[in-house]
Amino acid sequence: MTLRLEDHIRRIPDFPKPGILFYDISTLLRHPKAWSVAVDRMAESLAGDKPDLLAGIEARGFLVAAPLALRLGCGFIMVRKRGKLPGATIAHQYALEYGTDTIEVQADAITPRQRVVVLDDLLATGGTAAAATALIRKMGGEVVRGSFIVELDGLGGRARLDVPVSTLMTFPA
């Protein structure tokens, strides 16, 4: 019997605000067999990209990218909100629905022409993933893919990314 990863994603209505259905990966993470299958499937989908680095987006993207980097034998870097990384950083400001936000990577994290996959737990509107892609390119990296555990269909996230996108499962927004 094939393990259905969808069965290990908890749905929480009205979080973080009324009208939002939150797809929670913590139930996947605490089930060792399901988490192992998820990591294996993501590793298989990324192996052909031959990444040098996996860029995990704060914070749940770290949980995805770190074990995948070990499995693929490549490096892992953190894409964080402003002021969270030590040392010199390179920042990228991007638009939100109401205002702006800024993400950063350590200034020495990427060398020119390194192949990078952007990872997060969930792809919704794609704003943060697109910003991470722009930041990596600003640093000379080549973004070869965006990879996510969950994709919310109908929010346009995939269309905002100009790289191939892979996801393990898709749910309606």
C-alpha positions as CSV (number, residue, x, y, z in Angstrom):
1,M,0.0,0.0,0.0
2,T,1.4,3.4,-1.0
3,L,1.7,6.0,1.8
4,R,-0.5,9.0,1.1
5,L,1.4,12.1,2.2
6,E,-1.8,14.1,1.9
7,D,-3.1,12.2,4.9
8,H,-0.3,13.6,7.1
9,I,-1.1,17.3,6.5
10,R,-3.4,18.7,9.1
11,R,-5.9,21.4,8.1
12,I,-6.6,24.1,10.6
13,P,-9.5,26.4,9.7
14,D,-9.4,30.1,10.5
15,F,-5.7,30.3,11.1
16,P,-3.9,32.7,11.3
17,K,-7.1,34.7,10.7
18,P,-10.8,34.0,9.9
19,G,-11.4,32.5,6.4
20,I,-7.9,31.0,6.0
21,L,-7.5,27.2,5.9
22,F,-3.9,26.6,7.1
23,Y,-2.1,23.5,5.9
24,D,0.1,22.3,8.8
25,I,3.2,20.2,8.0
26,S,3.9,19.5,11.7
27,T,1.9,16.3,11.5
28,L,4.0,15.2,8.6
29,L,7.2,16.0,10.4
30,R,6.3,14.0,13.5
31,H,5.5,10.8,11.5
32,P,8.9,9.3,10.7
33,K,7.8,7.1,7.8
34,A,5.8,9.8,6.1
35,W,8.6,12.4,6.6
36,S,11.2,10.0,5.2
37,V,9.0,9.3,2.2
38,A,8.5,13.1,1.7
39,V,12.3,13.8,1.8
40,D,13.0,10.8,-0.5
41,R,10.4,12.0,-3.1
42,M,11.8,15.6,-3.0
43,A,15.4,14.3,-3.3
44,E,14.4,12.3,-6.4
45,S,12.7,15.3,-8.0
46,L,15.8,17.5,-7.4
47,A,18.6,15.1,-8.2
48,G,18.6,15.9,-11.9
49,D,19.0,19.6,-11.2
50,K,22.4,19.0,-9.6
51,P,22.2,21.8,-7.1
52,D,25.2,23.2,-5.3
53,L,23.0,24.8,-2.6
54,L,19.5,24.5,-1.2
55,A,18.1,27.8,0.0
56,G,15.5,27.3,2.7
57,I,13.1,30.1,3.3
58,E,12.4,31.0,7.0
59,A,11.3,29.2,8.9
60,R,9.7,26.0,7.8
61,G,11.8,26.0,4.6
62,F,14.7,25.3,6.9
63,L,13.1,22.0,8.0
64,V,12.7,21.0,4.4
65,A,16.0,22.1,2.9
66,A,18.4,20.9,5.7
67,P,17.7,17.2,5.4
68,L,17.4,17.4,1.6
69,A,20.9,19.0,1.4
70,L,22.3,16.1,3.4
71,R,20.6,13.6,1.2
72,L,21.7,15.3,-2.0
73,G,25.3,16.1,-0.8
74,C,25.0,19.8,-1.3
75,G,25.1,22.9,0.8
76,F,22.2,24.6,2.7
77,I,21.7,28.3,3.2
78,M,19.1,30.3,5.1
79,V,16.9,33.0,3.6
80,R,15.8,35.0,6.6
81,K,13.9,38.1,7.6
82,R,16.0,41.3,8.1
83,G,18.2,41.3,11.2
84,K,18.2,37.6,11.9
85,L,21.6,36.6,10.4
86,P,25.0,37.3,11.9
87,G,27.7,39.0,9.9
88,A,27.4,40.9,6.6
89,T,24.3,40.2,4.6
90,I,22.7,41.0,1.2
91,A,19.1,42.2,1.4
92,H,16.2,42.3,-1.0
93,Q,13.0,44.3,-0.3
94,Y,9.8,43.1,-1.9
95,A,6.2,44.1,-2.0
96,L,3.4,42.6,0.1
97,E,-0.3,43.2,-0.3
98,Y,0.0,46.1,2.2
99,G,3.6,47.3,2.5
100,T,7.0,45.7,2.0
101,D,9.2,43.1,3.7
102,T,12.9,42.4,3.5
103,I,14.8,39.1,3.3
104,E,18.5,38.5,3.6
105,V,21.2,36.0,3.0
106,Q,24.7,36.1,4.4
107,A,27.0,37.9,2.0
108,D,29.3,35.0,1.5
109,A,26.6,32.3,1.2
110,I,26.5,32.2,-2.6
111,T,29.3,32.4,-5.2
112,P,28.6,33.3,-8.8
113,R,27.1,30.6,-11.0
114,Q,26.3,28.3,-8.1
115,R,23.1,26.2,-8.9
116,V,20.5,26.9,-6.2
117,V,17.1,25.4,-5.5
118,V,14.7,27.6,-3.5
119,L,12.7,25.5,-0.9
120,D,9.8,26.2,1.4
121,D,7.1,24.1,3.0
122,L,4.2,25.8,1.1
123,L,3.7,27.7,-2.1
124,A,0.8,30.1,-2.0
125,T,1.1,33.5,-3.8
126,G,4.8,33.0,-4.5
127,G,5.8,36.4,-3.2
128,T,8.5,35.2,-0.8
129,A,9.8,32.5,-3.2
130,A,10.0,35.1,-6.0
131,A,11.9,37.5,-3.7
132,A,14.3,34.7,-2.6
133,T,14.9,34.0,-6.3
134,A,15.6,37.6,-7.1
135,L,18.0,37.9,-4.1
136,I,19.9,34.7,-5.1
137,R,20.3,36.1,-8.6
138,K,21.4,39.5,-7.3
139,M,24.3,37.5,-5.6
140,G,25.2,35.7,-8.9
141,G,23.5,32.4,-8.2
142,E,21.5,30.5,-10.8
143,V,18.1,29.5,-9.4
144,V,17.3,26.2,-11.1
145,R,14.1,25.2,-9.4
146,G,11.5,26.1,-6.7
147,S,10.5,23.1,-4.6
148,F,7.7,22.9,-2.0
149,I,5.9,20.2,0.0
150,V,2.5,21.8,-0.5
151,E,1.1,24.0,-3.3
152,L,-2.2,26.0,-2.9
153,D,-3.9,25.9,-6.2
154,G,-5.5,29.1,-7.5
155,L,-3.3,31.6,-5.7
156,G,-0.9,32.1,-8.6
157,G,2.3,31.2,-6.8
158,R,3.7,28.9,-9.6
159,A,3.1,31.7,-12.2
160,R,5.2,34.2,-10.2
161,L,8.2,32.0,-10.4
162,D,10.2,31.9,-13.7
163,V,11.9,28.6,-12.9
164,P,10.5,25.0,-12.9
165,V,8.4,24.3,-9.8
166,S,8.0,20.9,-8.1
167,T,5.6,20.1,-5.3
168,L,4.6,16.9,-3.5
169,M,0.9,17.7,-3.2
170,T,-1.6,20.3,-4.2
171,F,-4.6,21.5,-2.3
172,P,-7.3,24.0,-3.2
173,A,-6.7,27.5,-1.8
